[in-house]
Amino acid sequence: MVGATIVADPTTVHREAELAWSGVTGRISYLGPVRGPARPGDLVGAGRLVLPGLVNAHTHAGMSLLRGYSNEEPLHRWLERVRAFEVRMTRADIRAGLRLSLVEMIRSGTVAFADMYLWDSGLLADVHDAGLRVLAATAVFGYDAVAYPAASPQTGAQVLDGTPALAAEFAGDELVQVTFGPHAPYTCGAQLMADVAGRAARHDLAVHIHLSETARELAESRERHGCSPIELAAWTGLLAGPVHIAHAVHPDDDDTARLAARGVTVAHCPVSNLKLGAGIAPVPQYLTRGVTVGLGTDSMASNNTADLFEEIKTAALVARGVAQDPTAVGAADALRMATQGGARAFGGRLSGRLAVGEPADLVLLDVTAAHATPMPDPVAHLAYGARGADVTDVVVAGRPLLVQGRLTTLDEDGIRDEANQRVARILGQAD
Ligand SMILES: [Zn+2]
């Protein structure tokens, strides 16, 4: 691809540049000045801004059939409402929701997502076939809890037992990684968390968990365990290995130091946290004190889109509003979270930047529209002006998944129709 403005990372912008990659290795082979005219088959660079593929650090992609289902309730009530819908979802419903999310993520420039939900071989194969990268946490809500009764009879204990085999099945897969997924301390309890810590260490697997999402969760944890959810995770051994935590909106006094010292990655989900009235994570404090922060959309039931450009803008603006300081989180900080920050959760497989030797995971944006004109600062445009709908092309591991607005691996119309039909059936079932 020649002639584009390329944001290799938030502090490195190449203008009128060329980017090349190998379709065999899936890695970038050249990034620099234009070496010659475009060749047939090259992506069109003129009028395009190229950036590293975005990483969604926290999703429940299989939940997208719940988009817009519960809109005005606090987390504990929202969980009850969502639960009433979820128990009716068959595996085919969850698969339809997952595939709808895959369409939306590709269309809005996401190349990788860290997810927690029902996962099995077939669902992981769906992600592989679509061409996206996934860090898939197999969700557990307690030893005896059957999380998705209409979709799978498995109890939490059975899911925990089966997770290492599922991870081993995809061990050689470039796109798929499997982790343990204890949902949260308030559903799983300390004993299960300690058990997961041991299993993760034995099988060399990471853990993805929700921690300290609401003030109520923090208060209940103090009452029940005498400490914060993050301290409880440390006490159970869960922070000893690679762990990725969603939210961390309400850290206790020493929690930030704990997260930094243990190399924990945090998925900041500003839109979900604002929509559920959960609070605002102290992101400037995290960044200043060396905590790795990525950006996540959380589920479609608490967002309602998978467009990471909304998270980038919101993350920057809300931090400034809270701090009453326009430098609290800069455009480069916000873009870095959505790329390099989230990539860290993938355990070194991704860097979230464009450079020779790195995976060819990239996104092209149309910057010819009125809302992108003029564009004196490409990084500021990405943070404050760009939208998912501006994405024209997406490449993952050297494979084009979106070419000039056309999906190459998924039947979008069919997926949308199926999603609508399935939602109508679920909502038609008696409460
Ligand atoms: Zn979540």
Boltz pocket constraint, residues with backbone or C-beta under 6 A from the ligand:
constraints:
  - pocket:
      binder: B
      contacts: [[A, 58], [A, 59], [A, 60], [A, 210], [A, 246], [A, 298], [A, 299]]
      max_distance: 6.0
